[in-house]
Amino acid sequence: MADALHVRLRQTAPIPLDAAFDCYPGEVLALVGPSGAGKSTILRAIAGLASPANGLIQKDSAVWYDPTRGIDLPVQQRRVGMVFQDYALFPHLTALENIVTAMGHLPPPARACAGREIMRRVNLSGLEDRKPRQLSGGQRQRVALARALARDPQVLLLDEPFAAVDQVTRRRLQDELAALRGSLNVPTVLVTHDLSEARNLGDRVCVLYQGRTLQTGEPEEIFNRPKSPLIARLTDLGNLFSGRVSGHDRAGGLTAVDWRGVTVHTHHRPEFAEGAAVAWVVPPAFVVLHRGDRQSRGERENPAAGTVSGIRLLGDTAMISMSPENDPDTRLIFSVAAHTARRNGIEIGGQVSISLLAEGVHLMHPETPAE
């Protein structure tokens, strides 16, 4: 696609990289993975602050980095707006002055007016003359974002932009960024450790591990249909089990898996041979608690039972951990409304019955010894 950002980076040291992804205009691509996965290194390479041994960074038809051709554009020629976790504001300048420092591409008489307009867009009007120490954490982060936008960037890079603010401010800033995104027609790459932030803000998510791209796709795909058990763990999916394919029902559109004596059905997956070992997951959203007066409604509901091993209240939601009767050494997690947990008398040590909806059961190849 025209105007897309194309990134291909490879090196063995000092930080291993084997990353590849594209980011398109108007899109937010969230990079996720554990510490040391290479996320910030990739962002620095895009910005021109790091030069990997091999690779290609290209914006539309303009090559920013290609060591095989001796191309490595300096930072100022890449037109990148970058927001850091620690804001990186000039403490001796006002908010407006911090923003104006990024406007070297505009004639001096036009900068102050343009800076005030950007401050309006990020809800900072009236704070032009305040210095960073006079601003809250959320306000400082807005100034940092405004300064990044002031460069009229071709690419926007966000490195853990909301990690330094409290939870309430973080949600507010996330909402503001989501609203602002509609008026930005540039590729935006977001680095975050917060998986819910990646799910909520990312149009697509790229999972990295030890510098390597494992899977890139829409949040629904990444968090519900990971390509491997490793990705399921990296995205904290939970409900990861092993089994063996016990049969296929092509006419019914189902594949059956034996899970330690319990049959679990999912949609037809003929690429897994009968008898093959598989790993499988079911996201908590596809686990349904049975009421006392409600029984399973057929094979697509995959009934199971077990003992409650934990209850954690998160506001109005109760996260329930269950030890399945057929696989007691594992843990199955699901959530219900807190009032539903109370109404059904759910307590640690109690028995519960659930359904694992077939539409949410996802099969994967088991891990290899190397993985």
Secondary structure, 3 states (H helix, E strand, C coil): CCCCEEEEEEECCCCCEEEEEEECCCCEEEEECCCCCCHHHHHHHHHCCCCCCEEEEEECCEEEEEHHHCEECCHHHHCEEEECCCCCCCCCCCHHHHHHCCCCCCCHHHHHHHHHHHHHHCCCCCCCCCCHHHCCHHHHHHHHHHHHHHCCCCEEEEECCCCCCCHHHHHHHHHHHHHHHCCCCCCEEEECCCHHHHHHHCCEEEEEECCEEEEEECHHHHHHCCCCHHHHHHCCCCCEEEEEEEEEECCCCEEEEEECCEEEEEECCCCCCCCCEEEEECCHHHEEECCCCCCCCCHHHCEEEEEEEEEEEECCEEEEEEEECCCCCCCEEEEEEHHHHHHCCCCCCCEEEEEECHHHCEEECCCCCCC
